[in-house]
Amino acid sequence: MTHTDSSETSASSDIAARLRAVRLRLPGQMLTERLEMARVCYGTLYDLDEIRRRVSETLPRRFGFVRGTVLERVENYVEPIPDEALLKYDDAVRSELFSEFWVATPKYFEQRQIDPWILGRVTGSDRYAVVAQWGLERT
């Protein structure tokens, strides 16, 4: 390898690093990568209607009761969040994949039930990942 080849390789890696830095500052440019990383780390991504349906379906059917979902920003959620779920939330925040976080709680009419979910909205998209769940009866 000659001195010229070495400097060309260095210049090309500098350009590649610079382009990556520019793309990171432009949310739309990194959308595909963020979506792929969120899928790898958190599984299937859902739109808001799918999330509402999935959360409400965690409740058993009851005659005369309508199942639904309450969504509130995680910052405003007042019920205690278990330590394990908080650590998962913190990991998701640190990943920088998400622009906002919500807690989704199943309900009958306006009566909230247990089994909340923490959701992260992938930055620049309408897709959500399930970051954490708690209170589920697992058999």
Secondary structure, 3 states (H helix, E strand, C coil): CCHHHHHHHHHHHHHHHHHHHHHHHCHHHHHHHHHHHHHHHHCCCECHHHHHHHHHCCCCCCCCCCEEEEEEEHHHCCCCCCHHHHHHHHHHHHHCCEEEEEEEEEEECCEECCCCEEEEEECCCCCEEEEEECCCCCC
